[in-house]
Every structure is written in C-alpha cells, then in structure tokens.
C-alpha cells in the first residue's frame, strides 16, 4: 500500500520558490566545481539573408493535383 503524501509546510514552499533557497549547499574547499562555457553552435550566421529557402513543389504519386 502506498504511503500518503507528506504535507508541505509553508516554509518549505517559500524556500523552493525563493531566489536563494534556504537549504542551498555550499561547495567545500578543494571540491571540484563544474564549469560551464558558452558554445557558439547556435549563433546566427552573419552571411544569412534571413529569407526562408525556396521550397520545391513536389508532386507525390497518387495526389490529385
């Protein structure tokens, strides 16, 4: 049988939605910290004209057009 869900206190709700959660863990000295770097993979191509590519009108077999 499943246990009934645990009641959430108002303090836990405020902690979850706060800009600085109360129970935030601090990194210890000497602990490895993940580093994130920005990728330019999704940057806009400066040579792109901004127009959509021309779509070819392909007749499919069995179409009524």
N, C-alpha and C positions, 0 to 999 in steps of 0.2 A: 504494500500500500504506500502511496506517495505521502511525503510529509507535507503539511500545509505550508504555504509560502510564509517566509519570515516577514514580520511587519517592519516597515522602514520608518525610521524616526525623521523628524523634520530637520534635525542637524545633519543627517546623512544626505538628505536631498539637497540641502544648501551646499554641502561640501562637494557633491557631484557636479553641481552647476556653477560653482564659484570659479572666478578667474584663477585663483590659487587654491587648489584643493588642500584641505587640512592635512590629510594623510600622505602628502606627496613625499616620496623617498628622495633623500639627498644622496648624491654619489659620494662614496668614501674616497679618501686619499689613496691613490695608487690603483683605483678601479678603472678598468678600460671603459671609455665613453664612446658610444657610436658617433661617427662624424658623417654628416650629410653634405654632399656637394651638389650644386645646381648643374643640371645637364642642359646642353643646348640642342638636344634632339628634337624638341618641338618648337624651336624658334622659327619665325616666319622667314621664308626665302626672300631676300631683298629683290631678286630678279622676277618674282611672280607678279603678274599683271593684276591679279585679283578677280579675273574672269573665270567662269566655270569652263571646263573643257567641252569641246563640241561633242555632243552625243550623236552617234551614228544611228540612223533609222534602220533597224534590222528587222526584216520580215521573217517571222518564225513559221516553220512548217505547220500547216493546219489553221493558220489565222485567217480570218475572213476579210481582211483588208486587202 
